[in-house]
Protein backbone atom coordinates (compact mmCIF):
# COMPACT_ATOMS: atom_id res chain seq x y z
CA UNK A 1 0.00 0.00 0.00
CA UNK A 2 1.35 3.41 -0.91
CA UNK A 3 1.84 6.00 1.78
CA UNK A 4 -0.67 8.38 0.12
CA UNK A 5 -3.38 5.67 0.01
CA UNK A 6 -2.70 4.80 3.64
CA UNK A 7 -3.12 8.43 4.72
CA UNK A 8 -6.40 8.78 2.77
CA UNK A 9 -7.77 5.60 4.32
CA UNK A 10 -6.68 6.68 7.80
CA UNK A 11 -8.35 10.08 7.44
CA UNK A 12 -11.60 8.54 6.19
CA UNK A 13 -11.67 5.98 9.00
CA UNK A 14 -10.97 8.60 11.66
CA UNK A 15 -13.69 10.88 10.27
CA UNK A 16 -16.25 8.07 10.25
CA UNK A 17 -15.53 7.34 13.90
CA UNK A 18 -16.57 10.90 14.80
CA UNK A 19 -20.07 10.53 13.32
CA UNK A 20 -22.58 9.87 16.12
CA UNK A 21 -24.56 6.69 15.74
CA UNK A 22 -28.21 6.60 16.83
CA UNK A 23 -29.03 3.51 18.83
CA UNK A 24 -31.89 1.91 16.89
CA UNK A 25 -32.75 -0.33 19.80
CA UNK A 26 -33.08 2.41 22.41
CA UNK A 27 -36.52 2.85 23.91
CA UNK A 28 -37.99 6.33 23.67
CA UNK A 29 -38.83 7.80 27.04
CA UNK A 30 -42.44 8.40 28.02
CA UNK A 31 -43.64 11.97 27.78
CA UNK A 32 -44.52 13.58 31.09
CA UNK A 33 -47.42 16.04 31.23
CA UNK A 34 -44.96 18.29 33.12
CA UNK A 35 -42.64 18.52 30.08
CA UNK A 36 -42.53 22.18 28.90
CA UNK A 37 -43.55 21.29 25.33
CA UNK A 38 -46.34 19.03 26.63
CA UNK A 39 -47.63 21.87 28.80
CA UNK A 40 -47.50 24.28 25.84
CA UNK A 41 -49.73 21.90 23.84
CA UNK A 42 -52.00 21.08 26.81
CA UNK A 43 -51.05 17.38 26.62
CA UNK A 44 -52.99 15.08 28.96
CA UNK A 45 -52.65 11.31 29.37
CA UNK A 46 -56.43 10.73 29.37
CA UNK A 47 -58.42 12.47 26.64
CA UNK A 48 -61.68 14.13 27.62
CA UNK A 49 -62.62 14.73 23.98
CA UNK A 50 -64.97 12.13 22.47
CA UNK A 51 -63.19 10.17 19.73
CA UNK A 52 -59.97 12.17 20.00
CA UNK A 53 -57.02 10.15 21.29
CA UNK A 54 -53.31 10.08 20.48
CA UNK A 55 -53.61 6.64 18.90
CA UNK A 56 -56.05 7.93 16.24
CA UNK A 57 -54.21 11.20 15.57
CA UNK A 58 -52.38 11.90 12.31
CA UNK A 59 -49.18 12.64 14.27
CA UNK A 60 -49.07 9.20 15.93
CA UNK A 61 -46.52 6.70 14.66
CA UNK A 62 -45.35 3.19 15.40
CA UNK A 63 -47.52 0.44 16.86
CA UNK A 64 -50.87 2.19 17.33
CA UNK A 65 -52.22 -0.80 19.26
CA UNK A 66 -49.79 -0.29 22.19
CA UNK A 67 -50.44 1.59 25.39
CA UNK A 68 -47.71 4.11 24.44
CA UNK A 69 -47.17 5.37 20.86
CA UNK A 70 -44.65 7.57 19.10
CA UNK A 71 -45.58 11.11 18.14
CA UNK A 72 -44.12 13.36 15.45
CA UNK A 73 -44.62 16.38 17.74
CA UNK A 74 -42.47 14.95 20.53
CA UNK A 75 -39.32 13.43 18.99
CA UNK A 76 -37.73 10.56 20.95
CA UNK A 77 -40.69 10.44 23.32
CA UNK A 78 -43.79 8.29 23.51
CA UNK A 79 -47.24 9.57 24.39
CA UNK A 80 -50.00 7.62 26.07
CA UNK A 81 -52.33 6.15 23.43
CA UNK A 82 -55.34 7.41 25.38
CA UNK A 83 -53.86 10.92 25.60
CA UNK A 84 -54.66 14.14 23.76
CA UNK A 85 -53.14 17.56 22.96
CA UNK A 86 -54.21 20.78 21.18
CA UNK A 87 -52.63 19.67 17.90
CA UNK A 88 -54.78 16.54 17.58
CA UNK A 89 -55.92 15.97 13.98
CA UNK A 90 -57.99 13.10 12.62
CA UNK A 91 -56.03 10.29 11.01
Secondary structure, 3 states (H helix, E strand, C coil): CCHHHHHHHHHHHHHHHCCCCCCCCCCCEECCCCCHHHHHCCCECCCCCCCCCHHHECCEECCCCCCEEEECCCCCEEEECCCECCCCCEC
